[in-house]
Amino acid sequence: MNRSTSYVHDYLQNFRLPSQDGQTTLTAAKETQCDLLHIQDVECCRYIGEFWTARQRQASKLQEISYRACFKPQLPRFFITLLTEPDDVIYDPFAGRGTTPLEAALLGRLVISNDINPLSRILTEARLSPPAYEDIRARLYAIPDLNSVSCEMDLSMFYHPDTLRTLCSLRAYILEREEKEKCDMTDRWIRMVATNRLSGHSPGFFSVYTLPPNQAVSPERQITINQDRSQTPPYRDVREIILKKTRSLLQGISEKQKENLAKVAPSSLFLIKDARDTPEILDNTVSLTVTSPPFLDIVQYAADNWLRCWFNGLDAELIGKKISTTRKLTDWEGIMQDVFRELFRITRPGGYVAFEVGEVRNGSVRLDEHVIPLGISAGFSCTAVIINQQDFTKTANIWGVNNMSTGTNTNRIVLFYKEKSG
Ligand SMILES: C[S@@+](CC[C@H](N)C(=O)[O-])C[C@H]1O[C@@H](n2cnc3c(N)ncnc32)[C@H](O)[C@@H]1O
């Protein structure tokens, strides 16, 4: 389907968020606000409204996997339902935990997912093909605890010895299956859930109290935390924790969503590439890209992800070097310019790119305004800047620079269009 840009403008202008009872919300405060942005010699409409919220139809539980800087599933859902139909191809070049690919698959769209971080595929692929709960349970209890298994490093500051034995046995099993190319969807599911339960601050995780799962601390720091809190790692039942999280993830998937996942998953493409160079994706094939790029900061990738990488036999230092991080805006623009050229090549005429840039450096850098010329120079036209703002009362003067620093629930998306003649 090709939604025309005039349809999109009408839709955004007249948008009313459905309320809990299904009626539209008609208060003046909720009406879309519009103005015109002038960037270089380009004029672009900017729409500010409450286009999606957390309470607007709850997201699928299957999305509830933590990942740094992930967006809410409501964001890709808004663009997927507005701009595409079942069987259209949806892409995310910076997929992270896989919010866009999973939402697309739940809605029956075809999926291409890419991220330079191999953990992204590990977290995403398994949730597109959820196995039956009983199969997961049977597999978990069929993997024996090995007495002689090597963990390859001292993790006793995080885990009780019996927890560690199970965890390392599970790890050895998965790595061996992977090496022999025997990993099936049940193995992948177990690996995905275990990767998410490695460390955290509640008994829902395998570890003693520590930082949340996407911010692992070093073993040395954990020893200090244990001393400060007078704690020693308690026993945690790895299998039961995996099963509990599995029940939660699988809760409430509708029959239609199951059908969509079963239809879409076999043809889904998962890439672990630099977003600037994805020759596996054919020219003019993608209907819609919904993505948020790495932002202007230096993410301590190896420090945050060493534990997840250890479990999956990945080299955190090497991955950290490949991930695009930059402090300088001009360097960031250079990388994104190449990403846009690649997106233009693969987007089909009449297709869209929704590029989410969030609030950067407390709103002092308006990345949306820097992104517009990049998309245009790659060949796209800029349809609109869309700002999802959940609380109008706090940000009545939303165009003022100072106000940008207050908006914590703001998403800023630049929507690009590939002309049919392009
Ligand atoms: C802001 S996060 C995306 C989060 C995602 N929207 C989600 O909901 O989970 C940016 C992602 O870009 C990835 N990344 C960084 N540099 C990359 C590159 N050059 N090519 C592909 N992916 C890259 C990072 O690994 C990270 O997962």
The ligand as a Gaussian input file, in Angstrom:
#p B3LYP/6-31G(d) Opt

LIG

0 1
 C       18.885000       3.682000      20.192000
 S       19.319000       2.014000      19.964000
 C       17.904000       1.376000      19.147000
 C       16.875000       0.855000      20.103000
 C       15.685000       0.235000      19.437000
 N       14.846000       1.235000      18.782000
 C       14.853000      -0.537000      20.463000
 O       13.658000      -0.239000      20.638000
 O       15.432000      -1.408000      21.132000
 C       20.509000       2.107000      18.698000
 C       21.068000       0.771000      18.222000
 O       21.961000       1.027000      17.155000
 C       22.950000      -0.001000      17.150000
 N       24.078000       0.490000      16.326000
 C       25.025000       1.392000      16.644000
 N       25.820000       1.630000      15.586000
 C       25.355000       0.872000      14.558000
 C       25.723000       0.725000      13.192000
 N       26.737000       1.422000      12.666000
 N       25.001000      -0.115000      12.422000
 C       23.956000      -0.820000      12.940000
 N       23.579000      -0.721000      14.225000
 C       24.240000       0.119000      15.027000
 C       23.255000      -0.222000      18.613000
 O       23.784000      -1.522000      18.817000
 C       21.856000      -0.038000      19.248000
 O       21.233000      -1.287000      19.412000

